[in-house]
Every structure is written in structure tokens, then in C-alpha cells.
């Protein structure tokens, strides 16, 4: 049996005619940059995320960078972020000219460990950027309490968590802003790169809107040095259609995750731990297994797609060598990188496929 890590073709077949009509409308009108399709999607996205504003941008990475630029992050500043995450989190900080200050993770949830946060805050700390990894929210109550005490804004890296909730509050609504990625593999994925910044701060939203068009409020008159961070109208139209189906797709992932949990019970496989109060969307279903690389190879030979998110934590990446981190500095991030394995969890999986994946994992642990 063949089981892909992700197969978007079934999703596309179900909405193909609706999507093609929306794309054709934009092509007929030749309105590719901003415009009505973008405005409609932004309005619906803000409502979904429980924020007053949503600003569509060109990618999740650019959402993070644009948010940092809107906060006037500059060389000499520091931004705290986890070391166990996708590169864009720290990469955007470095591109803004600031220093990423890496924090270790909670080994249960893989999210930023708030108990280690206070000691990393310095007079140069300008923002805290928790990541809602694999589809569940970080401990935002603890993070926000420390941030508020120190007067530091919080940017939620919600790239993997649209629709996830904590105590019934959605991702992107718990900090100054939340940054989303609509890379095709995400639960809400576009037909290419796209992202968004969601916020309820009116002034911050206005500045982000300026930043995405080179800092210009009026064409050729620039208040700030921004960037070309605009979302394409075609991406916005596709995403607006998909947004209507997103909660049903979340439920499909949660159904498959629950089946995996039952099938792995009592085995050597450590299943995802969902913190109390969290409602996960399972952007990834990530387990810990002994001898991970051997298990991964065995799954590949059995026709099962799987992946390692992430094989090397950010504090040990070559491009950040100048920051002075060494192996052993962030032990939980380093241990996770040796043990984690992501399994197929997309909603179109059949029960037979899930059982086949689980059986193969258990047999090779």
C-alpha cells in the first residue's frame, strides 16, 4: 500500500469547479494586485481568527518580517523565539537586523517553555515570538503575563495553527498579532506562496498595510521603507473558497489523530501531547520513536511518506554560528530533533491507510 505524507489531489477534486470559476473571474477582470478578492478574503479571515484586521501578504515568512518591520525592529535589538521550529521564525528576525535569542521547548508540546523566558529578557529585547508548533497553541497566558510585565509585544507565529484554539480563543488573537502561512501544505493552503498578519490593533494594522506596499500610503509617497509583501488576488480568491471548508478539514485531521492515538496506546511510540485547554488542528501528527532514522527508512520501504520536522535545531544551524550557541545549550530542542517523526494525517486518509501506517511504525519500533 502507498500512503503519501500529504496528498492534496482529493481536496482539489472536491472544490475544483468552484476554484476555477473564481480564478477565471480574476483573469477576466485582470485585477491581479490587491482589489476586491483580497479585501473579501481579509474580511472573512479576520472574522475566522477573531481579530479586527487581517492583512494579506506574500508568504508566512514575509508576514513575520513585515510585522517586525512594523515594530521598527532594527540592528542591536533582540527577539526571543524557540530553537525548535521552521527556519523562517529566526530567519525573519535576522533579516530585520535583530539578534534571535533562542529558548528551549517544553518536551511535551514542543512549544516555547515559558519557565525559561524571564531569564532571557534583556534591555535589548524588543519582541517575543512564540510558535504554535504542529497545530497547537503555546502557553500564551504565561507568555503574555511575562511580556506585559516587561512591556514587550508578542508576535504569534501561527503559521501551523490557523483555527487552533486555547481556552476557546483562536490562534492570532492572543498577542499583538498573529502571522499565518498559506503554503500549499498547510491546513489552509494556497496555490503557491501566501500569508497574512492578523491583529486587533488599529495602528499596527495600518502600518502593516503600508509596509506591504513599500511603506507608501499614496503611490510614490513613502512614509517608511517597507517591502513588496502583497498577496496575489488569485491566491486570496482560492483561499477564500477553502476557508469555508477549513473546519471540516480540521475535523478530519483530528479524527485520524485520534485513531493513531488509540493504535499507538501501550507501544513504544510517544504520541502528541495536547496541553489542557488546547484544541489542536494537527498541522502535523508528530510522534517520538526510538532509533528514529531506522524507523523512517522502514516506512519509506513500506511505501509510507513521513518526514522529520526538524532535524537540526536553529541554534546549531551554520548560519547562526556567530551567535555563539553550542551543542547542549538547549537540550530539549536537540533531543526532539533526534526523535521526532511526522506521519500522514491529512483528512482524506482512509481508516485502512491510518491502520497500515500505525502497524508499520509499531512493527519497526
Residue pairs with C-beta under 8 A, 6 or more apart in sequence:
1 302
1 303
1 352
1 353
1 356
2 303
2 304
3 303
3 304
3 305
3 344
3 349
3 353
3 356
3 357
4 305
4 344
5 305
5 306
5 307
5 342
5 343
5 344
6 185
6 305
6 344
6 346
7 346
7 348
8 184
8 185
8 189
8 346
10 348
11 249
11 346
11 347
11 348
12 19
15 241
15 242
15 245
18 241
19 238
19 241
22 37
22 237
22 238
22 240
22 241
23 234
23 237
23 238
25 237
26 32
26 37
26 233
26 234
26 237
31 37
31 233
32 232
32 233
32 234
33 230
33 232
33 233
34 230
34 231
34 233
35 233
37 233
37 234
37 236
37 237
37 240
38 56
38 231
38 233
38 236
40 236
40 240
41 54
41 56
41 231
41 236
41 237
41 239
41 240
41 243
42 53
42 54
42 55
42 56
42 196
42 236
43 54
44 240
44 243
45 54
45 56
45 180
45 196
45 198
45 239
45 243
46 52
46 53
46 54
46 198
48 162
48 163
48 170
48 243
48 246
49 162
49 170
49 171
49 172
49 173
49 178
49 180
49 198
50 169
50 170
50 172
50 173
51 172
51 173
51 178
51 198
51 199
51 200
52 199
52 200
52 201
52 202
52 205
53 198
53 199
53 200
53 201
53 202
53 205
54 196
54 197
54 198
55 66
55 196
55 197
55 198
55 199
55 205
55 208
55 209
55 212
56 194
56 195
56 196
56 230
56 231
56 235
56 236
57 63
57 66
57 194
57 195
57 196
57 197
57 212
57 229
57 230
57 231
58 193
58 194
58 195
58 212
58 228
58 229
58 230
58 231
58 232
59 181
59 183
59 193
59 194
59 195
60 88
60 159
60 179
60 180
60 181
60 182
60 183
60 195
61 88
61 91
61 92
61 181
61 195
62 195
62 212
62 227
62 229
63 159
63 179
63 180
63 181
63 195
63 196
63 197
63 229
64 88
64 89
64 92
64 93
64 129
64 155
64 157
64 179
65 92
65 95
65 96
65 227
65 229
66 197
66 208
66 211
66 212
66 226
66 227
66 229
67 155
67 177
67 179
67 197
67 208
68 79
68 92
68 93
68 96
68 98
68 127
68 155
69 96
69 211
69 224
69 226
69 227
70 204
70 207
70 208
70 211
71 126
71 127
71 153
71 155
73 79
73 93
73 96
73 97
73 98
73 126
73 127
74 96
74 97
74 98
75 97
75 98
76 97
76 98
76 99
76 124
77 96
77 97
77 98
77 99
77 124
77 125
77 126
77 127
78 98
78 99
78 100
78 101
78 122
78 124
78 125
78 126
79 93
79 96
79 98
79 99
79 100
79 101
79 125
79 126
79 127
79 128
79 129
80 101
80 102
80 103
80 117
80 120
80 121
80 125
80 127
80 128
80 129
81 89
81 90
81 93
81 100
81 101
81 102
81 103
81 112
81 128
81 129
81 130
81 131
81 157
81 314
82 89
82 102
82 103
82 104
82 105
82 111
82 112
82 130
82 131
82 133
82 314
82 333
83 90
83 102
83 103
83 104
83 105
83 313
83 314
83 315
83 316
83 330
83 333
84 105
84 110
84 133
84 310
84 313
84 314
84 330
84 332
84 333
84 336
84 337
85 131
85 133
85 157
85 310
85 314
86 131
86 159
86 309
86 310
87 314
87 317
88 159
88 181
89 129
89 131
89 157
89 314
90 100
90 102
90 314
90 320
93 99
93 100
93 129
94 100
94 319
94 320
98 126
99 124
99 323
100 314
100 320
100 323
101 120
101 122
101 125
102 313
102 314
102 315
102 323
102 325
102 329
102 330
102 333
103 112
103 113
103 116
103 117
103 120
103 330
104 113
104 116
104 330
104 331
104 332
104 333
105 111
105 112
105 113
105 330
105 332
105 333
105 336
106 112
106 113
106 139
106 332
107 332
107 335
107 336
108 273
108 275
109 133
109 136
109 138
109 273
109 274
109 275
110 133
110 134
110 286
110 336
110 340
111 130
111 131
111 132
111 133
111 136
111 137
111 138
111 139
112 130
112 131
112 138
112 139
112 143
113 332
114 138
114 139
114 142
114 143
114 146
115 142
117 128
117 142
117 143
117 146
118 146
121 146
121 150
121 152
125 150
125 152
126 152
126 153
127 152
127 153
127 154
127 155
128 143
128 146
128 147
128 152
128 153
128 154
128 155
129 154
129 155
129 156
129 157
130 138
130 140
130 143
130 154
130 156
130 157
130 175
131 138
131 157
131 159
131 160
132 138
132 156
132 157
132 158
132 160
132 161
132 164
132 171
133 160
134 160
134 272
134 280
134 282
134 283
134 284
134 285
134 286
134 309
135 160
135 161
135 164
135 187
135 253
135 280
135 281
135 282
135 283
135 284
136 161
136 164
136 272
136 274
136 275
136 278
136 279
136 280
136 281
137 161
137 164
137 165
137 166
137 171
137 174
137 278
138 156
139 275
140 154
140 156
140 166
140 174
140 175
143 154
144 154
144 174
144 175
147 153
147 154
153 175
153 176
154 174
154 175
154 176
155 175
155 176
155 177
155 178
155 179
156 171
156 172
156 174
156 175
156 177
156 178
156 179
157 178
157 179
158 164
158 171
158 172
158 178
158 179
158 180
158 198
159 179
159 180
159 181
159 183
159 186
159 195
160 181
160 186
160 283
160 284
161 171
161 281
161 283
162 171
162 172
162 180
162 186
162 187
162 188
162 246
162 281
163 170
163 171
163 187
163 188
163 246
163 247
163 250
163 281
164 170
164 171
164 278
164 279
164 280
164 281
165 171
165 278
165 279
166 174
166 277
166 278
166 279
167 277
168 279
171 178
172 178
172 179
172 180
172 198
172 199
173 198
173 200
176 199
176 201
176 204
177 197
177 198
177 199
177 201
177 204
177 208
178 197
178 198
178 199
179 195
179 196
179 197
179 198
180 188
180 195
180 196
180 197
180 198
181 194
181 195
182 188
182 189
182 190
182 193
182 194
182 195
182 196
182 235
182 239
183 189
183 190
183 193
183 194
184 190
184 191
184 192
186 283
187 246
187 249
187 250
187 253
187 281
187 283
188 239
188 242
188 243
188 246
189 242
190 235
190 238
190 239
191 234
191 235
191 238
192 232
192 235
193 235
194 231
194 232
194 235
194 236
194 239
195 231
196 231
197 205
197 208
199 205
199 208
207 224
210 216
210 217
210 223
210 224
210 226
211 224
211 226
211 227
211 229
212 226
212 227
212 228
212 229
212 230
213 226
213 228
213 229
213 230
214 222
214 225
214 226
214 227
214 228
215 222
215 223
215 224
215 225
215 226
216 222
216 223
216 226
217 223
248 347
249 347
250 281
250 282
251 347
252 346
252 347
252 348
252 349
253 281
253 282
253 285
253 345
253 346
253 347
254 280
254 281
254 282
255 347
256 282
256 285
256 345
256 346
256 347
256 349
256 354
257 272
257 280
257 282
257 285
257 345
259 351
259 354
259 355
259 358
260 271
260 285
260 287
260 343
260 345
260 354
260 357
260 358
261 271
261 272
263 354
263 355
263 358
263 359
263 362
264 271
264 287
264 358
264 361
264 362
265 271
267 362
267 365
268 289
268 290
268 362
268 365
269 287
269 288
269 289
269 361
269 362
269 365
270 287
270 288
270 289
270 339
271 287
272 280
272 282
272 285
272 286
272 287
274 280
282 345
284 309
284 342
284 345
285 342
285 343
285 344
285 345
286 309
286 340
286 341
286 342
286 343
287 340
287 341
287 343
287 361
288 336
288 339
288 340
288 341
289 295
289 339
289 341
289 361
289 365
290 339
290 365
291 365
292 308
292 338
292 339
292 340
292 341
294 364
295 341
295 361
295 364
295 365
296 306
296 308
296 341
298 360
298 364
299 305
299 306
299 357
299 360
299 361
299 364
300 306
302 360
304 343
304 344
304 356
304 357
304 360
305 344
306 341
306 342
306 343
306 344
307 341
307 342
308 337
308 340
308 341
308 342
309 340
309 342
310 337
310 340
311 337
312 337
313 330
313 333
313 334
313 336
313 337
314 320
315 323
315 325
315 329
315 330
315 333
316 325
316 327
316 334
327 334
328 334
343 357
343 361
344 353
344 354
344 357
